[in-house]
Amino acid sequence: MENNVDIVYFSGTGGTERAAKCFKTSFEKVGREVTLSKVKDAPISFGEEDGLILLLYPVLAANAPRLVHDWIERLESVKGKRAAVISVSGGGEMSPNTACRAAVIRKLERKGFVVTYEEMLVMPANFIKFSGVPLSRLLLEALPKKVEAAVSRLESGFVTRSRPLPVDRLISAAAKLEQLGAVSFGKSIAVTDACISCGRCAENCPSGNITMLEGNPIFGSSCNLCMGCIYGCPTGALKPQMMKSAVLKEGFNLEAIEKAELPQNADINALTRGYSWKGVRKYLTGD
Ligand SMILES: Cc1cc2nc3c(=O)[nH]c(=O)nc-3n(C[C@H](O)[C@H](O)[C@H](O)COP(=O)(O)O)c2cc1C
C-alpha cells in the first residue's frame, strides 16, 4: 500500500521502544522502507507523498506524554497523509485508558492527517503496581505476534477507530493536571551520594530534560514523569521527593525480565486476577 513508514515513538522504560522496533522489523519484512525516531528528535515535516506515520507512546495517566502533544502541535500541516496511533499501557484497554488516544488523534486530524488505525498494546506496568515477572515475561513474549497482526491489518488497509466513553474522555483530559505535576516531579528528584556520574540518566531521558554539569545530573522543566531515569540508574541514586509510593520498590528492568524463564502452561486468569488486570487478561486471552 505505502512505500515509507515513519515510526515516531516516546519511551521511558523501554516497553514502547521494544514495540516500535518490532513494528520496524515487521514492516521491513513486507518490503517497506522504515525510519524510526524518538519524539524528541523526530522531524516535524513529512511531505505529501504516500506513506504512513506510526506514532507510539506509553499511557501516562490515561493520556499521552506531554512531549507527544507538543510534537504534534509543532508538526507541519499535511493534506490527508495516513497515520496510525499505538498506545502502550500497563493496564490495557479498560476504563479510563480507552480515551488515551482521543486527544492525540484529534490533534493529528487538525493537522490534516487521516488516522485510520489505533490500537492498545500492553507491556509490563512500571507504575504503582508491577505486573510481576511471570506476567511481564508473557507480555514481552506476546509482543511480536501482536505487532505482526497489526502490520498485516495496516497493510490490508483495515480501518479501526474506537469510541471512548465520555467519562473516560473527562478523566483523560483531567490527567493534564498530572502533566503539570510531572514538571514538579522532575524537579523533586534528589541525586544521592550513590551517583557515580555515569551520565546514563541524561543520555536516556526521552524528554531531553537532564544535563550533566560537573558530573552531576541537573533536571530541567520538561520532565514527563516516565520514570526512565529512576529505574535506569545503575546505582539507584535518583530519589524523587514526591509521589514516592508510585515508584516500584522492586525497581523496573525489562532486560532482567527478558532473561527470566518463560512460564510454561501459565494460568493467565490466575496471574491477572482482580479488576485492575482485566485489560491485561483480555489482551492475552481475548476474554
Ligand atoms: C506516571 C505514569 C503513569 C502511568 N499511567 C498509566 C495509566 O494511566 N494506565 C496504564 O494502563 N498504565 C499506566 N502507566 C504504565 C505505563 O503505561 C506502562 O508501564 C508502559 O508499558 C510504559 O512504557 P515505557 O516502558 O515505554 O515507558 C503509567 C506509568 C507511569 C510512569
The ligand as a Tripos MOL2 file, in Angstrom:
@<TRIPOS>MOLECULE
LIG
   31    33     1     0     0
SMALL
NO_CHARGES

@<TRIPOS>ATOM
      1 C1          3.4390    8.3060   35.5660 C.3       1 LIG1
      2 C2          2.9010    7.0510   34.9400 C.ar      1 LIG1
      3 C3          1.5420    6.9620   34.7070 C.ar      1 LIG1
      4 C4          1.0030    5.7930   34.1480 C.ar      1 LIG1
      5 N1         -0.3170    5.7490   33.9130 N.ar      1 LIG1
      6 C5         -0.8560    4.6450   33.3680 C.ar      1 LIG1
      7 C6         -2.2530    4.6100   33.0880 C.ar      1 LIG1
      8 O1         -2.9900    5.5790   33.2820 O.2       1 LIG1
      9 N2         -2.7620    3.4640   32.5860 N.ar      1 LIG1
     10 C7         -1.9770    2.3520   32.3440 C.ar      1 LIG1
     11 O2         -2.5060    1.3380   31.9080 O.2       1 LIG1
     12 N3         -0.6440    2.3680   32.5510 N.ar      1 LIG1
     13 C8         -0.0610    3.4970   33.0630 C.ar      1 LIG1
     14 N4          1.2980    3.5350   33.2680 N.ar      1 LIG1
     15 C9          2.1290    2.3680   32.9200 C.3       1 LIG1
     16 C10         2.8210    2.5140   31.5600 C.3       1 LIG1
     17 O3          1.9110    2.9620   30.5640 O.3       1 LIG1
     18 C11         3.4180    1.1830   31.0930 C.3       1 LIG1
     19 O4          4.2140    0.6080   32.0700 O.3       1 LIG1
     20 C12         4.1850    1.3000   29.7880 C.3       1 LIG1
     21 O5          4.4880    0.0000   29.3370 O.3       1 LIG1
     22 C13         5.4760    2.0870   29.9500 C.3       1 LIG1
     23 O6          6.0740    2.2390   28.6820 O.3       1 LIG1
     24 P1          7.6190    2.6080   28.5070 P.3       1 LIG1
     25 O7          8.3880    1.4430   29.1080 O.co2     1 LIG1
     26 O8          7.8130    2.7300   27.0490 O.co2     1 LIG1
     27 O9          7.8610    3.8780   29.2410 O.co2     1 LIG1
     28 C14         1.8640    4.6900   33.8120 C.ar      1 LIG1
     29 C15         3.2300    4.8140   34.0230 C.ar      1 LIG1
     30 C16         3.7530    5.9750   34.5770 C.ar      1 LIG1
     31 C17         5.2330    6.0670   34.7880 C.3       1 LIG1
@<TRIPOS>BOND
     1     1     2 1
     2     2     3 ar
     3     2    30 ar
     4     3     4 ar
     5     4     5 ar
     6     4    28 ar
     7     5     6 ar
     8     6     7 ar
     9     6    13 1
    10     7     8 2
    11     7     9 ar
    12     9    10 ar
    13    10    11 2
    14    10    12 ar
    15    12    13 ar
    16    13    14 ar
    17    14    15 1
    18    14    28 ar
    19    15    16 1
    20    16    17 1
    21    16    18 1
    22    18    19 1
    23    18    20 1
    24    20    21 1
    25    20    22 1
    26    22    23 1
    27    23    24 1
    28    24    25 2
    29    24    26 1
    30    24    27 1
    31    28    29 ar
    32    29    30 ar
    33    30    31 1
@<TRIPOS>SUBSTRUCTURE
     1 LIG1         1 GROUP 0 **** ****
